[in-house]
Amino acid sequence: MTDKELRRKMEQSPEEGRRGLFEEYCGYVYAICANKLKGCGASEDIDECISDTFAAVFAYLDRHTGADGDLKGIIGTIARRTAISYFRRLAAKSDTTVSIDSESLGELSADIRVEEAAEGSALREAVLDCVNRLGEPDSTIIVYFYYYGMKTKQIASLTGMSDSAVQQRLSRSRKRLRELLSEAGITEEGFQ
């Protein structure tokens, strides 16, 4: 469904228009929220972030009824901002502080393996960069399949593609991702 069709639908019947907008962009918003909240948020946090994102999108569209613009861009911006806000809130909850005067500071620094953490972070960043270089929808399919452990049928329903199309894209994306990782100097041993 095009942006014009969605806007027209929202003017005729706001409830149906919102439902259509949600169905059209749910997978996109999920990918953004899940990517921003990975490592600090549970699936419930991601679901709540998605709900808040669509609430903010609907409020924005209600306030700006006559505005023309790319819905995907608007929705993506709102999703990123909402997810970042959630990330900050969740990170603040889990943040612990240690007094500088603490006697256990020496023990704490010995337990933290800074080099390993930095290497792991750099590796994850390089892999994510390679995944992003696949482009859409291949990068989304790879993330859904490997990071979230979704089945191809689930991915198909989120992306609006057929199951066989998702399987084909997944197969091609794996091959292309191996090439990109190899070009970046990342081997399978780097993941272990």
ABEGO torsion letter per residue (X at the ends): XBAAAAAAAAAABAAAAAAAAAAAAAAAAAAAAAAAABGABBAAAAAAAAAAAAAAAAAAAAABAABBEBAAAAAAAAAAAAAAAAAAAAAAAABBBBBAABAAAAAAAAABBAAAAAAAAAAAAAAAAAAAAAEOAAAAAAAAAAAAGBBAAAAAAAAGBBAAAAAAAAAAAAAAAAAAAAAAGBBAAAAX
